[in-house]
């Protein structure tokens, strides 16, 4: 006897975008579940921004469809077309597009009747103390948060972010990732984020869609994509180190008992760790000071990847390190050589496995 049929929830966004731009053809089919954030990655010219523009109504579809929460937004051949300003989408651009002559409060109030000073979103994005400042007096990170808040205050069902952290320095990006992720989780039903940075995709998104040449070359979590890249471009971009473990306070314990220190606090439950191979330092002798993450490992393989040497090491952890070819030569690296491996806690990215 057949078991009960479980109905799948209706996707928030159900779309098949087919757009022609000269000789370039964009053909992308995507479903986004309620509450899901999808990062869009790919080389320059792959069609990432064009995909967002088509959804927003700024590029006409040659064929396909766009459904938002079950309602048809656009469907060529069916005389269905909702104008861009009536689509329940919000867009945040990489250059923010704030009104420079206005204060933060005036920028946020544009297009909404929400009481800005008492808005929980303003507090969530840490903007309360900036409301009287003019937009031109803000840092890049503050401008990005104002642009995001202005969009979210209009209560769109989905928000699109185009390279939201591209102009931020490394320290600013860490704070911005936390604030943006919190705001997206709290304020919108779904989001699409265009980014070139795997760290942004890991920190902000549930799934990653990789575009190459106008079509999807791979879709999945960034951990899945990093472990099993489908194309050389993906392999070169997302060849990161991924580990699964259990968080406790500021550290994560792997299945074999190895502890990895992070700069987070209050970790609990199952988490995934991501470490950029370029953040892995190699030493012939034990590193001075007291780095919290250091292990003695042995070189398994050395491969040339462009101008870098990709070094695979095994020990308490199996980890990849990317160093320059000249540094590899200076260290006289070879298979079987024992080395100290060090990773700063601030370079360990953490994502809950059950957000």
Residue pairs with C-beta under 8 A, 6 or more apart in sequence:
9 33
9 34
10 69
10 70
11 31
11 32
11 33
11 34
11 67
12 32
12 33
12 34
12 35
12 36
12 68
12 69
12 157
12 158
12 189
12 190
13 30
13 31
13 32
13 55
13 66
13 67
13 68
13 158
13 190
14 31
14 65
14 67
15 28
15 29
15 30
15 31
15 55
15 64
15 65
15 66
15 67
16 28
16 29
16 30
16 63
16 64
16 65
17 26
17 27
17 28
17 29
17 30
17 51
17 54
17 55
17 61
17 64
17 66
18 25
18 26
18 27
18 61
18 62
18 63
18 64
19 25
19 26
19 47
19 50
19 51
19 54
19 59
19 60
19 61
19 62
20 26
20 62
21 50
21 59
24 45
24 47
24 214
25 214
26 47
26 50
26 51
26 54
26 214
26 215
27 214
27 215
28 47
28 51
28 209
28 211
28 214
28 215
28 216
29 64
29 216
30 38
30 209
30 216
32 38
32 158
32 190
32 192
33 190
34 189
34 190
35 189
35 190
36 190
36 191
36 206
36 207
37 184
37 190
37 191
37 192
37 193
37 204
37 205
37 206
37 207
38 190
38 191
38 192
38 193
38 205
38 206
38 207
38 208
38 209
39 192
39 193
39 194
39 195
39 200
39 201
39 204
39 205
39 207
39 208
39 209
39 222
40 48
40 51
40 52
40 192
40 193
40 194
40 195
40 208
40 209
40 211
41 48
41 194
41 195
41 196
41 198
41 201
41 208
41 209
41 210
41 211
41 237
42 48
42 210
42 211
42 212
42 217
42 233
43 212
43 233
46 211
46 212
46 213
46 214
47 211
47 213
47 214
48 194
48 211
49 162
49 194
50 59
51 211
52 91
52 160
52 162
52 192
52 194
53 59
54 60
54 61
54 66
55 66
55 87
55 89
55 160
55 192
56 84
56 87
56 89
56 91
56 160
57 73
57 74
57 81
57 82
57 83
57 84
57 87
58 84
60 76
61 74
61 75
61 76
62 76
63 76
63 77
64 75
64 76
65 72
65 74
65 75
66 72
66 73
66 74
66 75
67 73
68 87
68 88
68 89
68 157
68 158
69 88
69 157
69 189
72 78
72 80
73 80
73 81
73 82
73 87
74 80
74 81
74 82
88 156
88 157
88 158
89 156
89 157
89 158
89 159
89 160
90 151
90 152
90 154
90 156
90 158
90 159
90 160
90 188
91 151
91 159
91 160
91 161
91 162
92 144
92 147
92 148
92 151
92 159
92 160
92 161
92 162
92 164
93 147
93 162
94 162
94 163
94 164
94 166
94 167
95 167
96 143
96 144
96 146
96 147
97 147
98 107
98 135
98 143
98 146
98 147
98 150
99 106
99 107
99 110
99 135
100 134
100 135
100 136
101 134
102 110
102 134
102 135
103 131
103 132
103 133
103 134
103 135
104 127
104 130
104 131
104 132
104 133
104 134
104 135
104 138
104 146
105 116
105 117
105 131
105 132
107 135
107 146
107 150
108 116
108 119
108 122
108 127
108 131
108 146
108 149
108 150
108 153
109 116
110 150
111 150
111 153
111 154
112 153
112 154
114 153
116 122
116 131
116 153
117 128
117 131
119 153
120 186
121 149
121 152
121 153
121 183
121 186
121 187
122 128
122 131
122 149
124 179
124 182
124 183
124 186
125 145
125 148
125 149
125 179
125 183
126 145
126 179
127 142
127 145
127 146
127 149
130 138
130 142
130 146
135 143
135 146
138 146
139 172
140 167
140 168
140 169
140 172
141 168
141 172
141 173
141 175
141 176
144 164
144 165
144 167
144 168
144 176
145 176
145 179
145 180
148 159
148 161
148 164
148 180
148 183
149 183
151 159
152 159
152 183
152 187
152 188
155 187
156 188
157 188
157 189
157 190
158 188
158 189
158 190
158 191
158 192
159 184
159 188
159 190
159 191
159 192
160 191
160 192
160 193
160 194
161 180
161 191
161 192
161 193
161 194
162 194
163 194
163 195
163 196
164 176
164 180
164 193
164 195
164 200
165 172
165 173
165 176
165 177
165 180
165 195
165 197
165 200
166 195
166 196
168 176
173 197
173 199
173 200
174 346
177 199
177 200
177 203
177 204
178 203
180 204
181 203
181 204
184 191
184 204
185 355
193 200
193 201
193 204
193 205
195 201
195 204
198 222
198 226
198 237
198 238
198 240
198 274
198 276
199 274
199 276
199 349
201 208
201 222
202 222
202 240
202 274
202 349
202 351
203 349
203 351
205 222
206 221
206 355
207 219
207 220
207 221
208 218
208 219
208 220
208 221
208 222
208 225
209 216
209 218
209 219
210 216
210 217
210 218
210 219
210 225
210 230
210 231
210 234
211 217
212 231
212 233
217 230
217 231
217 233
217 234
218 225
218 229
218 230
218 231
218 234
222 238
222 240
222 274
223 242
223 272
223 274
225 234
225 238
226 238
226 239
226 240
226 242
226 274
227 242
229 235
229 238
229 239
236 305
236 306
239 277
239 305
239 310
239 320
240 274
240 275
240 276
240 277
240 320
241 273
241 274
241 275
241 276
241 277
241 280
241 319
241 320
242 272
242 273
242 274
243 252
243 254
243 260
243 272
243 273
243 275
243 317
244 254
244 255
244 270
244 271
244 272
244 273
244 353
245 252
245 253
245 254
245 255
245 260
245 270
245 271
245 273
246 252
246 253
246 269
246 270
246 271
247 264
247 267
247 268
247 269
247 270
247 271
247 350
247 352
248 267
248 268
249 265
249 266
249 267
250 261
250 262
250 263
250 264
250 265
250 267
250 345
251 259
251 260
251 261
251 262
251 267
252 259
252 260
252 262
252 267
252 271
252 273
252 348
252 350
253 259
253 260
254 260
254 317
256 316
258 295
258 316
258 317
260 273
260 293
260 317
260 343
260 348
261 292
261 293
261 345
261 348
262 273
262 345
262 348
262 350
263 345
263 346
263 348
264 350
267 350
269 352
269 353
269 354
270 352
270 353
270 354
271 350
271 351
271 352
271 353
272 350
272 351
272 352
272 353
273 348
273 349
273 350
274 348
274 349
274 350
274 351
275 319
275 343
275 347
275 348
275 349
276 347
277 310
277 319
277 320
277 321
277 322
278 308
278 322
279 343
279 344
279 347
280 319
280 320
280 321
280 322
280 341
280 342
280 343
281 287
281 321
281 341
281 342
281 343
282 311
282 321
282 323
282 331
282 333
282 339
282 340
282 341
282 342
283 339
283 340
283 341
283 342
284 331
284 339
284 340
285 340
286 294
286 296
286 340
287 294
287 340
287 342
291 342
291 343
291 344
292 345
293 342
293 343
293 344
293 345
293 348
294 340
294 341
294 342
294 343
295 315
295 316
295 317
295 340
295 341
296 315
296 316
296 338
296 339
296 340
296 341
297 313
297 314
297 315
297 316
297 317
297 319
297 338
297 339
297 340
297 341
298 313
298 314
298 315
298 336
298 337
298 338
298 339
299 311
299 312
299 313
299 333
299 334
299 335
299 336
299 337
299 338
299 339
300 312
300 313
300 314
300 318
300 335
301 311
301 312
301 335
302 309
302 310
302 311
302 312
302 328
302 333
302 334
302 335
303 309
303 310
303 312
304 310
304 325
305 322
307 324
307 325
308 322
308 323
308 324
308 325
309 322
309 323
309 324
309 325
309 327
309 328
309 333
310 320
310 321
310 322
311 320
311 321
311 322
311 323
311 328
311 333
312 318
312 319
312 320
313 319
313 320
313 321
313 339
313 341
315 341
317 341
319 341
319 343
321 341
323 331
331 339
333 339
